[in-house]
Each structure stands twice: as structure tokens, then as C-alpha cells.
């Protein structure tokens, strides 16, 4: 699990975070998390994104 103490994900971004070319509210390229998801899926693992209980963004990768 990776977590930061920033502002977390906007709800509308969280729902599409792993979509290719989805730029979200920050206007980046929209490839980063899609590439990560592709790698994770290729290994048969799982990835999830959420906002932490006390704030910040949280990414969880389950390895099998």
C-alpha cells in the first residue's frame, strides 16, 4: 500500500483513475495510472485506489 498525506483524489477522478487518457482535474497526460494498471493486470495482481481515512491518496496493490 502506498499513501500520502495530500488532498486525496477528487471523487470524479477516483472513478476513472485507471482509464487511459483520462486527465482528471489536474490536467496531466492521463497515462501514468493506466500504465501501472496494465502492468499489474499483466501479472494477475489487483490494484485499487481510494482516499485514506484521515485524508490523502491511497493505492493498494495485491500480489499473488
N, C-alpha and C positions, 0 to 999 in steps of 0.2 A: 504494500500500500504506500502511496505517495500522497502527502498532504501538505498544503501550505497554509499560511495564515492571512492570505489576502481577502479580497472581496467575494470569492467564490464564483460560481457560474450563474449567469442570468438564466432564468427558467427556460426561456425560449431557445437559448443556446444549448442548454443541457440536453434538451430533447433531440437535437440534431448534431451534437458534438462530433460524432464519428462519421457523418455524411461527407463525402468527398466534395470539395469546393464550397462547403458552407462556411461563409466568412464570419458569421456571428456579429456581435455588436462591436467588436474591436477592429474589424476590417482587415484581418490578416489574409494569407493566401488560401486558407481552408484546406490545407493538405496534411498538416502535422499529425493530428489525431487520427485521420483516416489512414495514414501510412502505418501508424502504430497498431491500429485495429487490424489491418491487413496482415501484419507480421504475427500478431497474437493469434488471429484466426488460423493462419497457416500452420501454426504449431498445435492447434486444437485446444488452446487455452481459452480463458474468458477474461474480458475486460469490462469494467463498469466505471461510471463517473457519477459523482454526487457532490453535494455541498456537505461539508463537515458539520457535526452537531453544534460546534461552537464557532462556525464560520470557516471560510477558506474552501478551496477546491480539494477534492479527494478523488484519486484514481486508484482503483484496485485491479490487480492482475492476478488471476488464479492459474497457477502452473499445475499441470497434470503429468 
